Amino acid sequence: MLWDMGVWETEEAAKTFLEQEMSNVNGIWIEGLTVNDAIPGAAEDESDEMVICSLCGIVYNEADVNTDDYDEDVCIYCEPEYRKSIASL
């Protein structure tokens, strides 16, 4: 397990360490652990969709542009001024 985690470069070096340095340690020896990772890329959002801010004209990542609350696509940098202009109407 120590070799699998990248602590030692070779399996033999890990075994030598266990035999010499940890020979007096009490505990339970177990087999190698496996991780059940059914969908390796599920947590990553790989969409590269970009959105243009209708006020400044700069292309931003979709997460940085508010497309839901307003009639126009407004980036996070233009949003405070846009709110002020709507409130003054």
N, C-alpha and C positions, 0 to 999 in steps of 0.2 A: 504494500500500500504506500509506503514511503517513496518507493521508486516511482510509482505511478503518479504521485503528486509533484514530481519534478525536483525533489530535494536532493537526490543523488543522480549522477549521470548514468550509472549502470545499476542493474539489478544486483550484481555481485557486491558493489560498494555498499548498497543498502543492507544486504545480508551480513556483511562484515561488521557494519556498525551495530546491527541488532545483536549479533553474537558477542561482540567485545564490550560495547558500551552499555548495552541494556540487558546484560545477562542476569543481573540481580533484581530486575524489576518484576514484580508479581502482577499478574493480570490474566486476562483471557485472550488467547490468540484466536483471531477470526480469519476467515477467508477474505479475499478482496471484495470490496463493495462496488456495486454497480448502481448507476443513477438511471432511473427510468425517465428519459426525456423523449416523450413521444413525438413532440413537434418542436424541433430545435429552433426554428425561426419564428415561432408564433408571436412572441412578445415584440418583435421588431416590426415597425411600420416601414415598409420599403417603398412606399409611394413617394415619388418625386414630383408630385403636382405642385406647381407654382401658381400664385395668384397675383394679379396686378392691382395695386391700390389705385382706386379711381381718382383720388385727390392728388397724390404726388407722382403717380405713374411708375413707381419702383416695383420690381417684381420681388415678392416675398414668398417664403414657405407658407403653405396653407394654414398652419397653426398660428401665424403672426398676423392674419388678416381676418377681421370680423365680417363674415358674410351673412350672418343670421339676423342681427339686430337692426340693421339699417337697409335702406333701399339700394345703397351703393356698397361696394367692397372697400372697407376702410382699414388701413393698417394700424397697428398698435401705437405708432408714433403720431399719426394724424388724428387719431380718435379723440383726444381731449379737445382739440380745437373744433372738431366736427360737432361734438356734443354742445359746445358753447354756441356755435352758430345755429344749431337746431333750437336751443333754449331761447335764443334771442328773437326767434320768429314768432 
